[in-house]
Amino acid sequence: MKITELKTCVERANARMQQGDWQGAVDDYTKAIEIDPSRADAYYVNRGMARSRLGDLDGAIEDYTQAIALKPDLSLAYYNRGAAHQRAGDRAAAIDDYTKAIEISPRHASAYHNRGLAHAERGEMDHAIADYTTAIELNPLGDRFYVHRGNAHAARNRPQEAADDYSAAIEMGVRDEKVFLARGNARASLGDRAGAMYDYSDALALNPNNIEAWTGRASARSLDGDAEGAVDDFTQAIELDSTQWKLWFYRGNVRATLKDLPAAVHDFTQALELNPNAYDAQLNRGVMQAAMCIQEGTTNRATLEAAATDIEEAMARAPDYGWPPRDEALAWLQRIRATLDRA
């Protein structure tokens, strides 16, 4: 009778796991443990998985710990407990469990990969890269292994290695906006603007609301001499989120290169409204206001005095490390003062 009841509980629990009925699975595995404590190691692992799916990480950890107590060489229990610890934010415990799982099953590629993730979350990028590399050696078709190693290389400021890893993942079929964006950023760091724009465009094809991709492509276009295209891309980013002051600032800079000075002044003003401490936006607004007067051949005292105030206040707040270029700013200020004296 108990054997029949046990079989029913286990089969129903397994079916509920496949159906995503995690609570039902927990209930049935609990019954199975009560009926047959001798197989509790397997049932504890399965119940732990269901509890983890329910977000009950403490309960899952308890189940995996029980399974380990019953069967100390159960690699899966260590691996799953490591994942639960990692989700709970205890990366040190996660690393310990993944390490134990690896000791029991040295060819467990996912254990190396997950341990690498835990190291990366602790900022230990060299350890993370070493683990991702071992995972790749054990399973060269693990596309996410390349993605995460690429992220670690990017964090270590190794854009070529990062780009190579992202390319490997993309060649395997990964179609993830974040991966295209990351490779675009790596390529941009390498000066490969054409490649970067290609990647940003692919990221936007997957998600037109990706502000970072719009901004990245805008910057690449600007550096490539396509100022109008850069303005269009910054405009798209601003339409998605008009609260980011730097988007207005960047678009203002590009508009300045197009000699669209009123539009540039407008953008710098918007940037300052969002961030009154943006001294670089204030400096550029002052210069643009002065340039407008000179371009128009007029002496608008109010505009020139406002420009002088912007430049003086910006330079007073700016850190003294070479930007903004003080000589250029002072030259504009002197030019404004001379114009006002002649008026």
KEMARMI-631072 format. One record per residue (C-alpha): residue number from 1; residue in three letters; x, y, z. Coordinates in steps of 0.02 Angstrom, whole numbers, plus 50000, padded with zeros to 5 digits. Each point is the difference from the previous one (the first is absolute). Example, Ala and Ser with C-alpha at 12.3 -4.5 7.8 and 13.67 -1.06 7.14 Angstrom:
BEGIN
(site 1,'ALA',(50615,49775,50390))
(site 2,'SER',(50069,50172,49967))
END
This chain:
BEGIN
(site 1,'MET',(50000,50000,50000))
(site 2,'LYS',(50137,50120,50047))
(site 3,'ILE',(50097,49957,49842))
(site 4,'THR',(49849,50041,49893))
(site 5,'GLU',(49967,50160,50095))
(site 6,'LEU',(50184,50050,49987))
(site 7,'LYS',(50002,49969,49812))
(site 8,'THR',(49843,50105,49980))
(site 9,'CYS',(50073,50143,50102))
(site 10,'VAL',(50165,50001,49906))
(site 11,'GLU',(49922,49986,49827))
(site 12,'ARG',(49876,50137,50041))
(site 13,'ALA',(50138,50110,50073))
(site 14,'ASN',(50107,49977,49845))
(site 15,'ALA',(49853,50041,49887))
(site 16,'ARG',(49961,50156,50102))
(site 17,'MET',(50182,50054,49984))
(site 18,'GLN',(49985,49988,49811))
(site 19,'GLN',(49837,50097,50004))
(site 20,'GLY',(50072,50136,50110))
(site 21,'ASP',(49888,49958,50147))
(site 22,'TRP',(50138,50029,50127))
(site 23,'GLN',(49891,50000,50156))
(site 24,'GLY',(49914,49840,49948))
(site 25,'ALA',(50170,49922,49971))
(site 26,'VAL',(50059,50054,50173))
(site 27,'ASP',(49847,49920,50078))
(site 28,'ASP',(50025,49836,49909))
(site 29,'TYR',(50187,49989,50033))
(site 30,'THR',(49963,50032,50184))
(site 31,'LYS',(49882,49851,50001))
(site 32,'ALA',(50131,49895,49911))
(site 33,'ILE',(50129,50043,50134))
(site 34,'GLU',(49878,49950,50136))
(site 35,'ILE',(49964,49834,49915))
(site 36,'ASP',(50179,49954,49955))
(site 37,'PRO',(50135,50090,50100))
(site 38,'SER',(50132,49883,49923))
(site 39,'ARG',(49984,50092,49832))
(site 40,'ALA',(49990,50168,50082))
(site 41,'ASP',(50160,50062,49918))
(site 42,'ALA',(49919,50000,49828))
(site 43,'TYR',(49835,50067,50063))
(site 44,'TYR',(50084,50139,50100))
(site 45,'VAL',(50094,50056,49844))
(site 46,'ASN',(49841,50005,49897))
(site 47,'ARG',(49901,50087,50136))
(site 48,'GLY',(50142,50125,50017))
(site 49,'MET',(49988,50037,49814))
(site 50,'ALA',(49812,50029,50014))
(site 51,'ARG',(50022,50111,50152))
(site 52,'SER',(50133,50099,49910))
(site 53,'ARG',(49878,50028,49857))
(site 54,'LEU',(49875,50066,50127))
(site 55,'GLY',(50131,50122,50065))
(site 56,'ASP',(50016,49907,50164))
(site 57,'LEU',(50190,50003,49999))
(site 58,'ASP',(50018,49963,50186))
(site 59,'GLY',(49891,49846,49980))
(site 60,'ALA',(50095,49946,49846))
(site 61,'ILE',(50167,50017,50090))
(site 62,'GLU',(49933,49897,50145))
(site 63,'ASP',(49947,49862,49880))
(site 64,'TYR',(50167,49995,49910))
(site 65,'THR',(50088,49996,50168))
(site 66,'GLN',(49893,49852,50052))
(site 67,'ALA',(50041,49912,49837))
(site 68,'ILE',(50187,50028,50030))
(site 69,'ALA',(49986,49933,50177))
(site 70,'LEU',(49923,49841,49930))
(site 71,'LYS',(50119,49988,49851))
(site 72,'PRO',(50159,50105,50020))
(site 73,'ASP',(50062,49963,49823))
(site 74,'LEU',(49843,50065,49914))
(site 75,'SER',(50073,50129,49881))
(site 76,'LEU',(49830,50063,49943))
(site 77,'ALA',(49950,50046,50177))
(site 78,'TYR',(50156,50107,50021))
(site 79,'TYR',(49974,50079,49830))
(site 80,'ASN',(49818,50042,50034))
(site 81,'ARG',(50037,50063,50175))
(site 82,'GLY',(50135,50111,49925))
(site 83,'ALA',(49873,50071,49878))
(site 84,'ALA',(49878,50033,50143))
(site 85,'HIS',(50135,50086,50103))
(site 86,'GLN',(50047,50104,49848))
(site 87,'ARG',(49820,50055,49973))
(site 88,'ALA',(49990,50043,50185))
(site 89,'GLY',(50153,50111,49982))
(site 90,'ASP',(50122,49891,50098))
(site 91,'ARG',(50135,49985,49866))
(site 92,'ALA',(50132,49932,50119))
(site 93,'ALA',(49888,49852,50047))
(site 94,'ALA',(49957,49978,49816))
(site 95,'ILE',(50183,49990,49952))
(site 96,'ASP',(50032,49871,50136))
(site 97,'ASP',(49857,49891,49938))
(site 98,'TYR',(50048,50013,49817))
(site 99,'THR',(50179,49955,50048))
(site 100,'LYS',(49938,49845,50091))
(site 101,'ALA',(49892,49952,49850))
(site 102,'ILE',(50153,50017,49888))
(site 103,'GLU',(50105,49892,50117))
(site 104,'ILE',(49870,49862,49986))
(site 105,'SER',(49967,50027,49813))
(site 106,'PRO',(50155,50081,49922))
(site 107,'ARG',(49920,50011,49828))
(site 108,'HIS',(49848,50097,50059))
(site 109,'ALA',(50011,50148,49879))
(site 110,'SER',(49849,50090,50071))
(site 111,'ALA',(50075,49994,50175))
(site 112,'TYR',(50155,50089,49935))
(site 113,'HIS',(49891,50125,49908))
(site 114,'ASN',(49892,50037,50151))
(site 115,'ARG',(50151,50015,50113))
(site 116,'GLY',(50068,50124,49873))
(site 117,'LEU',(49840,50100,50014))
(site 118,'ALA',(50015,50003,50189))
(site 119,'HIS',(50181,50059,49988))
(site 120,'ALA',(49948,50135,49876))
(site 121,'GLU',(49863,50059,50117))
(site 122,'ARG',(50136,50020,50132))
(site 123,'GLY',(50107,50099,49878))
(site 124,'GLU',(50127,49858,49986))
(site 125,'MET',(50015,50008,49812))
(site 126,'ASP',(50161,49902,49979))
(site 127,'HIS',(49925,49853,50096))
(site 128,'ALA',(49840,50018,49899))
(site 129,'ILE',(50094,49996,49834))
(site 130,'ALA',(50096,49845,50054))
(site 131,'ASP',(49837,49910,50043))
(site 132,'TYR',(49913,50053,49839))
(site 133,'THR',(50151,49940,49902))
(site 134,'THR',(49994,49829,50082))
(site 135,'ALA',(49812,49991,49966))
(site 136,'ILE',(50034,50038,49816))
(site 137,'GLU',(50135,49867,49991))
(site 138,'LEU',(49878,49873,50071))
(site 139,'ASN',(49855,50059,49893))
(site 140,'PRO',(50054,50105,49849))
(site 141,'LEU',(49818,50018,49946))
(site 142,'GLY',(49946,50092,50158))
(site 143,'ASP',(49958,50167,49919))
(site 144,'ARG',(49962,50086,50165))
(site 145,'PHE',(50172,49952,50064))
(site 146,'TYR',(50074,50110,49864))
(site 147,'VAL',(49879,50142,50038))
(site 148,'HIS',(50044,50003,50184))
(site 149,'ARG',(50186,49984,49968))
(site 150,'GLY',(49980,50146,49879))
(site 151,'ASN',(49917,50100,50138))
(site 152,'ALA',(50145,49961,50117))
(site 153,'HIS',(50127,50051,49868))
(site 154,'ALA',(49903,50162,49973))
(site 155,'ALA',(50003,50034,50187))
(site 156,'ARG',(50189,49976,49995))
(site 157,'ASN',(50011,50125,49856))
(site 158,'ARG',(50050,49870,49871))
(site 159,'PRO',(49889,50050,49853))
(site 160,'GLN',(50081,49886,49871))
(site 161,'GLU',(49979,49844,50107))
(site 162,'ALA',(49823,50055,50043))
(site 163,'ALA',(49955,50028,49817))
(site 164,'ASP',(50072,49830,49952))
(site 165,'ASP',(49894,49912,50132))
(site 166,'TYR',(49841,50092,49952))
(site 167,'SER',(50034,49957,49817))
(site 168,'ALA',(50018,49816,50045))
(site 169,'ALA',(49832,50003,50089))
(site 170,'ILE',(49916,50092,49855))
(site 171,'GLU',(50072,49875,49875))
(site 172,'MET',(49919,49862,50104))
(site 173,'GLY',(49832,50082,49975))
(site 174,'VAL',(49980,50115,50150))
(site 175,'ARG',(49878,50139,49956))
(site 176,'ASP',(49999,50107,50155))
(site 177,'GLU',(49993,50189,49994))
(site 178,'LYS',(50117,50010,50150))
(site 179,'VAL',(50132,49895,49912))
(site 180,'PHE',(49994,50107,49842))
(site 181,'LEU',(50006,50156,50108))
(site 182,'ALA',(50149,49933,50098))
(site 183,'ARG',(50095,49955,49841))
(site 184,'GLY',(49957,50172,49930))
(site 185,'ASN',(50075,50081,50155))
(site 186,'ALA',(50156,49892,49986))
(site 187,'ARG',(50019,50041,49815))
(site 188,'ALA',(49976,50185,50035))
(site 189,'SER',(50140,49991,50130))
(site 190,'LEU',(50110,49922,49865))
(site 191,'GLY',(49960,50141,49878))
(site 192,'ASP',(49898,49885,49887))
(site 193,'ARG',(49858,50124,49976))
(site 194,'ALA',(49924,49908,49850))
(site 195,'GLY',(49993,49837,50097))
(site 196,'ALA',(49931,50089,50152))
(site 197,'MET',(49861,50083,49899))
(site 198,'TYR',(49957,49831,49924))
(site 199,'ASP',(49982,49924,50173))
(site 200,'TYR',(49900,50145,50072))
(site 201,'SER',(49882,49987,49851))
(site 202,'ASP',(49978,49813,50032))
(site 203,'ALA',(49964,50036,50183))
(site 204,'LEU',(49869,50128,49949))
(site 205,'ALA',(49921,49879,49877))
(site 206,'LEU',(49972,49883,50148))
(site 207,'ASN',(49944,50139,50117))
(site 208,'PRO',(49962,50174,49931))
(site 209,'ASN',(49985,50064,50179))
(site 210,'ASN',(50182,49968,50044))
(site 211,'ILE',(50060,50174,50047))
(site 212,'GLU',(50181,49947,50020))
(site 213,'ALA',(50001,49932,49822))
(site 214,'TRP',(49930,50163,49931))
(site 215,'THR',(50130,50097,50099))
(site 216,'GLY',(50142,49885,49948))
(site 217,'ARG',(49955,50012,49817))
(site 218,'ALA',(49979,50188,50014))
(site 219,'SER',(50175,50016,50073))
(site 220,'ALA',(50074,49889,49864))
(site 221,'ARG',(49912,50099,49865))
(site 222,'SER',(50063,50163,50073))
(site 223,'LEU',(50179,49938,50003))
(site 224,'ASP',(49978,49935,49823))
(site 225,'GLY',(49948,50173,49939))
(site 226,'ASP',(49814,49964,49985))
(site 227,'ALA',(49941,50141,50113))
(site 228,'GLU',(49822,50002,49932))
(site 229,'GLY',(49983,49813,50029))
(site 230,'ALA',(50068,50023,50175))
(site 231,'VAL',(49869,50135,50037))
(site 232,'ASP',(49863,49883,49938))
(site 233,'ASP',(50060,49859,50114))
(site 234,'PHE',(50018,50112,50153))
(site 235,'THR',(49824,50065,49963))
(site 236,'GLN',(49934,49822,50002))
(site 237,'ALA',(50085,49970,50167))
(site 238,'ILE',(49927,50162,50072))
(site 239,'GLU',(49826,49952,49942))
(site 240,'LEU',(50019,49838,50099))
(site 241,'ASP',(50064,50087,50156))
(site 242,'SER',(50007,50189,50009))
(site 243,'THR',(50061,49999,50181))
(site 244,'GLN',(50181,49954,49960))
(site 245,'TRP',(50093,50164,49995))
(site 246,'LYS',(50149,49929,49908))
(site 247,'LEU',(49893,49957,49849))
(site 248,'TRP',(49956,50185,49982))
(site 249,'PHE',(50181,50047,50029))
(site 250,'TYR',(50065,49880,49867))
(site 251,'ARG',(49871,50054,49873))
(site 252,'GLY',(50043,50181,50037))
(site 253,'ASN',(50183,49965,49963))
(site 254,'VAL',(49958,49921,49833))
(site 255,'ARG',(49882,50141,49954))
(site 256,'ALA',(50141,50122,50038))
(site 257,'THR',(50109,49912,49871))
(site 258,'LEU',(49858,50025,49874))
(site 259,'LYS',(50001,50187,50044))
(site 260,'ASP',(49819,49985,50058))
(site 261,'LEU',(50037,50113,50146))
(site 262,'PRO',(49823,50040,50062))
(site 263,'ALA',(49960,49814,50006))
(site 264,'ALA',(50164,49967,50091))
(site 265,'VAL',(49960,50135,50129))
(site 266,'HIS',(49828,49921,50023))
(site 267,'ASP',(50076,49829,50032))
(site 268,'PHE',(50130,50065,50123))
(site 269,'THR',(49862,50094,50091))
(site 270,'GLN',(49898,49839,50013))
(site 271,'ALA',(50152,49910,50068))
(site 272,'LEU',(50024,50134,50132))
(site 273,'GLU',(49818,49994,50053))
(site 274,'LEU',(50022,49815,50033))
(site 275,'ASN',(50171,50019,50080))
(site 276,'PRO',(50042,50176,50061))
(site 277,'ASN',(50176,49941,50044))
(site 278,'ALA',(50043,49953,49820))
(site 279,'TYR',(50139,50128,49982))
(site 280,'ASP',(50048,49935,49828))
(site 281,'ALA',(49824,50031,49935))
(site 282,'GLN',(50002,50174,50078))
(site 283,'LEU',(50169,50040,49922))
(site 284,'ASN',(49943,49941,49828))
(site 285,'ARG',(49839,50099,50014))
(site 286,'GLY',(50099,50156,50039))
(site 287,'VAL',(50115,49974,49852))
(site 288,'MET',(49853,49965,49884))
(site 289,'GLN',(49910,50157,50057))
(site 290,'ALA',(50154,50104,49966))
(site 291,'ALA',(50028,49915,49832))
(site 292,'MET',(49820,50039,49950))
(site 293,'CYS',(50029,50185,50027))
(site 294,'ILE',(50163,49997,49903))
(site 295,'GLN',(49922,49895,49861))
(site 296,'GLU',(49855,50121,49984))
(site 297,'GLY',(50114,50152,50013))
(site 298,'THR',(49896,50072,50141))
(site 299,'THR',(50042,50066,50173))
(site 300,'ASN',(49860,49934,50109))
(site 301,'ARG',(50058,50056,50171))
(site 302,'ALA',(49879,49888,50096))
(site 303,'THR',(50052,49846,49902))
(site 304,'LEU',(50186,50039,50014))
(site 305,'GLU',(49988,50034,50187))
(site 306,'ALA',(49905,49835,50023))
(site 307,'ALA',(50137,49913,49899))
(site 308,'ALA',(50136,50077,50109))
(site 309,'THR',(49908,49946,50158))
(site 310,'ASP',(49984,49822,49935))
(site 311,'ILE',(50185,49988,49961))
(site 312,'GLU',(50056,50078,50165))
(site 313,'GLU',(49887,49889,50105))
(site 314,'ALA',(50046,49844,49902))
(site 315,'MET',(50187,50032,50019))
(site 316,'ALA',(49979,50033,50186))
(site 317,'ARG',(49919,49830,50024))
(site 318,'ALA',(50103,49899,49877))
(site 319,'PRO',(50135,49885,50070))
(site 320,'ASP',(50176,50055,49956))
(site 321,'TYR',(50055,49850,49895))
(site 322,'GLY',(50004,50072,49825))
(site 323,'TRP',(49817,49993,49954))
(site 324,'PRO',(49920,50114,49957))
(site 325,'PRO',(50153,50078,49915))
(site 326,'ARG',(50025,50155,50105))
(site 327,'ASP',(50100,50095,49871))
(site 328,'GLU',(49859,49986,49873))
(site 329,'ALA',(49868,50046,50128))
(site 330,'LEU',(50099,50152,50058))
(site 331,'ALA',(50026,50052,49819))
(site 332,'TRP',(49812,49999,49972))
(site 333,'LEU',(49973,50098,50159))
(site 334,'GLN',(50126,50132,49947))
(site 335,'ARG',(49917,50009,49829))
(site 336,'ILE',(49830,50028,50079))
(site 337,'ARG',(50067,50134,50118))
(site 338,'ALA',(50086,50090,49857))
(site 339,'THR',(49839,49998,49899))
(site 340,'LEU',(49901,50068,50147))
(site 341,'ASP',(50128,50139,50029))
(site 342,'ARG',(49983,50056,49818))
(site 343,'ALA',(49811,50000,50006))
END
